[in-house]
């Protein structure tokens, strides 16, 4: 009899404890009795490696099960962002009160170079230096298994500008200049796509991993230049006019887009944006003038669509590669909160389409901080796309268009946030919108995500920004579950959550008899 490898032994042993009450669509131990579909829900939480280092893996997992009813851990495995991988200030009452918030970032699991081919960067350079003695997958998975928890690795589309070779993957402005943001990595760049495939192969072949969730909070140059997103007033500078690299141009030619008209189109849009921000009103107004540009230069919307087609190709690539690496591996996407603000962005997020190449879709509903974020979006587009409409009326327009009746007015929503009714409506819309596809809908429930100064509209006091409570988290959680969501993702990261507020999730689960 052949000797069993250490990895095979661990997989065979730990799977005996892996029967999770997640419903027939999620993994469970072979031959395990499945719970009732009405009460089987995935309850995940996003958590950085730093929390396990600070508090201990066992202590964290026990607390998450007890307080939040968590049965799926979503560790931040690849990220260079403090927002997902770092600690938090002010101190939430757990973790390291004295440690730095910043992270160097990268891959918080062990990098196995043999799985990466033709990536343009040395995968060993992505090894996160922050916790050299801690392997977030290797050290987490065995302990999660003994508690009946699944592990789904987070892959965050966010790189360091200091990473050697990163210029080979960068987006390019229409003036031919490379973009400098950590998110400005070209979706059509073969090096980037090969690197993503390498990560998937590495994680599934090196560890007994259940799945991957891909987070990419980006949109195309048309929407970026018009500031059609939260904190949009900071957008629109030359570096956001991307991507126009050789790979994107080749894709544009395949799609029949006239390249000779693209640069003049975005130059005209840039001039419109500059005048709009300076409040130099066009003779025919902002909205009419913008549509005149679109009709004159359809390339503006064609390039926006090209961007989202490219992102969908990445989703499909990751889905297919996940299944190739492990037939029962799960692949999911994080649907950016801009879906619930910008009608343009929402139009590109067809859930029935996304559901065809995902196992689950996480809705970043985040109703508490969605209030000030939505207000910052409205403030931005009230100076560009809809410059003719007062901001308070424009907020009501968006409520009608997006389907959120009875939410707070423009000057109050930053303090109140959006209501549990918003969570219910968006969860229900997604469940109905997925059609016949089997992808599951997971509602993102926000707990203590910081409201930053750029989220606050002019004249408002950041001290009066929305506040989380245990009861408000319980209400949002219950609303999503009553709407038919297949599960939850407690967000944005455990390190910033007050434990009492997070406990509102567990309260709702018990109240509804979920996973009991």
N, C-alpha and C positions, 0 to 999 in steps of 0.2 A: 504493500500500500504506500502510495506516495505521501511524503510529509506535507502537511498543510502549512502554507505560508502564514507568517504572523498576521498579515492583513486579512487573509481569508478566515483565520481563526477568530479574529476580533469581529469580523462581519457576521460570521455564523453565530457567535455567542451573543453579541449585542442585539441581533434581530429577534432573539427569543423574548426580549423585553420591549419590543417596539410596537405593540398593539395599541395604537392611539385612537381615541374616539373622534375621528375626522371625517367619517362618512366614506362611502364606497369609492369616491374619487381620489382619496388620499391614501397613502401607504399604510398598511397594517401588517402585522405578523402573518405569515402563511398559515391558513387554517383558523385564524382567530375569529371569534364570533363578532360580527359587526353590530354596532349599536344602532338604535333607531335613527333613520335619516332626519327625523324631526328634531332630534336633540344632539346630533353629531355635528360639531362645529370646530373648525380650526381656530385656535386663539394663539396668535404669534406675537412676539415682541422684538423690536429692533434694539440691539445692544452691541456696544463696542467692546473690543478686547480689553480696553482699559478698566472696564467695570469688573471683569473677572479677575484682573490682576489686583485691583484695589480691594475687592470684597471676597474673593475666593469663588471658584466655580460652584462648589456644592452649596455654599450659603446663598449665592445668587439664585440658583435654580430652585431651591426650596422656597425661597421668599416669593419668587415669581409664580410658582404653582399655588402657594397659599393665598397670596393677595390678589393676583390677577387671573387665576384659573388658566395659566399659560400651559399649552401643550406643544408648542412649536417655538424653537429659538431661532431667531434670524440674526446671527452674528455678522458684524461688519467685517468682511474678509478682505475686500479690496476697496480702498478709499484713501484719498489724500486730504479729506475734508474734516475740519474740526466739527462741523455740524452733525456728522454721523459717527465719527471715530473718536472725538475728544471728550474731555471732561466738561464740566459746566460751572459757570458762575452766574448768579450767586449760588452758593452751596445749597443743594436740595435736601441735605440731612443724611446722606449716605455717600459712600465712596471716599475719596481722598480730599479733605478740605484744603490741603496745602499744595497739592500737586498742580503743575501747569496745565492749562486748558489745551494748549496747542499740541498737535501731533505732527511728526514728520510724515507718517502715513506710508501707504503702499499695500503690499500683500501681508496680512497679519497671520497667514498660515505659512508653512514651509514651502519655499519655491523649489520645484523639481524641474530643472532646465530641460530635461529630455522631452518634455511635452510641448515645448515651444519651438516653432519653426518659422523662419522668415518673418520676424516680427519688427525688424528695424531697431529694436532696443534689446539690450541684454536683460532677460527676465530676472536675473540675479540682482540687478540694480533696483528692482521693484520690491525687494524684501524689506518690509517695514523694520526700521531699527529701534522702534519705540520700546518693545518688550522682547528682547532677544531670547529670553529663556522660556517664552510662552508661545505655544502654537495654538491659535484660537480654534482650529478644527481638531487637531490631534488631541488636545487636552480637554476639549469640551464634549465631543461626541460620545465617548464611553460613559461619561457621567450623565449626559442627557438620556442615553439609552436605558440606564438603570431606573430612570424615573418615567419611562414611557414617553419621552419627548422626541419630536422630530427636529432636525437641524437643516435649515435652508440658508445657504450662504448669500450674503448681499454683495453684489458687484456694482459699485458706484462709478458712473461715468464721470470721473474727476481725477485728473493727473497733476503731477507737480511740474512746474515750469523748469525746475532744476534737474529733472530726470535726464541723464545722458541719452542723446539720440531722439529726444522728444520732438525736435523740429521736423523729423521725418514723418510725423503723424499729424502735424498741426493743420488746422484750417487756414485758408488763404483769403484775404480780403480782395474785393474786386479791383483794387489798385495793385494787387500782387504782393501785399505785405502779409507776413504770417501773423495770426492772431495770438494773443498772449495769455488768454484765460485758461485755467485748468480744465475747463469743459470744452475748450475749442479744439477738439480732436475730430478729424474728418471721418464721418461715418462711412464714406466710400473708399477710404484709404485701405488698401489690402494689408498693410502692416498692422493697422488697428484690428481689422477683422481676424487676422491670423493670431494676434495676441489674445483676443477674446476666446477663440477656439482653444488656445493653449491653456488659459485659465480653467475652462470647463473640463478639459481632459485631465489636467493636474488635480483638480479638486475631486472629481469623481473616481479617478483611478488610484489616487493616493489615500483617500479617506472613504469611510462608509457614509457618504453624504446623501441626503434625501432630495435636495433640490437647490435651485439658484433663483434669486430674484434680481432683475436688472433695473437699475435706477438711472434714468436719463432725463433731466429736466431742462431740455433745450427746445428751441423752435427755430424757424427759418428767418432770413434777413428781412423780409417784408414786415413781419410782426415785430421783430426786434427793433427795427428802425422807428416804428411808430409807437414803441413803448407799450405794446399790448400784452402786458404781464404785470404781476405784482412788482412793486418798486420800479415800475417802468420808466419813471422819469430819469433814472440813471442809465437807461439804455439808449441806443441810437447813435452812439459814437462810431467812428470808422471801424473799430475792431469788431463790431457786431455785424458787419455786413459780410457775412460768410455763409457758405464756403464756395469759392470759385477756383478751386485747385484743378489740376489736370484731370483728376479722377471724376470730379463733379462735372467738368465740362464734357468729358466723354459720355457720361450718363445723360447729360442734357441733349447731346447730339442724338443719342438713341431715342430720346423722347420727342425729338422733332422741335426742340427749342432753338430759336435763332440766336446764336451767341453774339452776333454783331449788334443786337439790340439790347442785350442784357445790361451792359455798362451804362449806356445812356438812360435806360429805365431807372436804374438805381441812383444815378446822379440826379435825375429829376425828383425822385422820391426823397433823396437826401436834402435837396433844396426845400422841398415842401416841409419836411420835418424841421429844418432849421428855422424857417419863417414861422411855423406854427408854435414852436417853443418860445419864440420871441414875441408871440402874440401879434404878428403882422398878418392880419386877416385878409385872405384872398377876396377879390371882388365878388365872386360867386359863393363865398363861404368855404369852410373846411371840407365838409362832407362831399359836396358837389365837385370841388376841385380834386379831391382824392379819387373819386370815381372817374373823373376825366383822365387822370393819369393811368388808372387801371385799364380803361378802355383803349387808351392810346398805346399803352405798353402792357399787354396781357402777360408779358414775360415776368412781371412782378409776381403774379399769383402762380405762374408756372414754376418759377424757381422755389417758391414757398412749398408747393406741392412736391417738387423734386426732393426737397429736404426731408419731408415726412415719408415719402416713399423709401428714401434711403434708410430712415430709422426703422421702418417696418421690415425692410430687408434684414437689418441687424437682428430684430426680434426673431424672424424666421430662422436665421442662421443659428442663433443661440438655442432655439427650440429644437431644431434638427440635430444640432451637435450634442445637446443634452441627451436626446433619445439614443443617439449613436453611442455615447459613452456609457449610458445606463438606461436600459429600455423602460424601466419604471421610474426614472428620475423625473422630478417636477421642474418645470420652468414657468416663471411668472414675471410680470412686468408691473412696475410702479407707475400708475397713471397720475402725472403731475397735477397739482392743484390748479394750474392754469386752465385745466379742462372745465373748472367750475366758475371761471371768471370771464374768459375771452370766448365769444361765439366763434371767432375765426379758428382758434385753437381747437375748440370742441368739434368743429366741423371735420377736422382731420383725425379725430379719435373715434372712429366707428367701432363700437364695442363688439358688434356682431362680426366684424372683420378680425379684430384682435383676438377674439375668442377662438378663432380657427387655428392659431399657432401659439397658444399659451395653455397652461394647465390652470393658472389662476391669474386674476387681475386685481391688484390692490388699488383701491380708490383712495387717493390722498384727500379725504374729505375735510379733516382738521377744522371742524366747525368753529372752534373757539378762536384760533388765530386767523381763520378765513375771513372774519369780519374786517379787521384792520388791513389785511392783505387785499381784500376786494376793494376797500376804499382807496388804497394806494393805486390799484389798477385803474379805477374810475377817475381818480385825479389825473393820472397820466394821460389816458385817452381823451379826457375832456379838453386837452390842449392840442390833440392831433386829429385822430379820426373823427371825433364828435365835438370839435372845437366850438360848434355853434350852439351846443346844448349845455345849460347850467348843470353843474356836477350833481346836485340833488335830484334833478329830473333824470339825468343820465343813469343814476343808480336805479331808479324805478324802472327805466327802460330795460336794464339788464335783468332785473328781477322778473319782468314779464317775459323776456326772450328766453331766459334760462329756466324759468319755471319755479321761482322761489317767491311765492306770495307771502305777504305779512311779515317780511323781515324788517329789521330796523332801518331808519333813514340814513342817508349818507353821513350826517354829522354825529350819529350815535352808534353806528355799527362797529366802529373801532373799539368801543367800550363794551358793547353787549356781545359781540361775536354773532355768528349765525346760529339759528335755533336747532334743536333736535329734529324739527320738521324738515329742515334742509337735509339732514343726514338721512331721514326716512325717504324723502323724495328721490335723492340721488342714488341711494342703494336700490330702491325699487326700479328706477329707470335703467340702471345697469343690469339688474337681474332680468328684466323684460327685454332689454336691448341685445343681450347676447344671442338671442335666437335659439337655434337648435344645437349650437356648439356646446361642448361639455365644460368649457372653462368656468371655474368657480369665481365668485365675486367675494372679495375680502374688503371690508370697510376699514379704512385707516382712521383710527380714533386718536386724536392728539391729546397729549398730556404734558402741559407745562412747556410747550415750545415757545421760546422767547419772542416777544414782540419787539422788534428793533425800531430805531428812530425813523428809518426810511419807510416803515409800514404806516407811520402816523401821518395823517393829512395835515396840511397847513393849519395852524391855529389850535390844534388839539394838544393835549398834555399826555405825554407818554406814560405818566404815572396813573392816568385814568384808563389805560388799556385794559382789555378783557382779562378777567381773572378766572382761573380754573378752580373748581371745587370737586369734592368727591361726588356730590349729588349731580353736578353738571356732566361729569364723565359718565356716571351711571345712566343718565338720561340719553346721552348720545349713543352709548353702547346699545341700550335697549331699543332705540329707534332703528338702528341698523339691522338688528336681529329680527325685529318685528316686520321689517320690510322684506325679509327673505334672504339677507346676505348669508353666504355660506360660511362666513367666518370673519375674523377680525385681525388687524395688525395694530398693536399698541405702538404709537409713534411719538416723537421722532427718534428718541434714543433714551434708554433707561437712565443714563447718567444725569439727565436733566429733570427727571420726574420726581415729584414729591410722592412718597410712598402712599400717603393717605389718599391722594388724588388718583393714583394708579389703582387703588383698591376699589374704586368705583366700577371698574370693569368686572371684577369678581362679584360685586354686589348685584350687577345686572344679570350675570349668568345664573346666580342662585335664584334671583327673583323670577326668571323665566324658565328655570329648570333645565338649563342647557349644560350638557356634559356632566350631569349629576349621576 
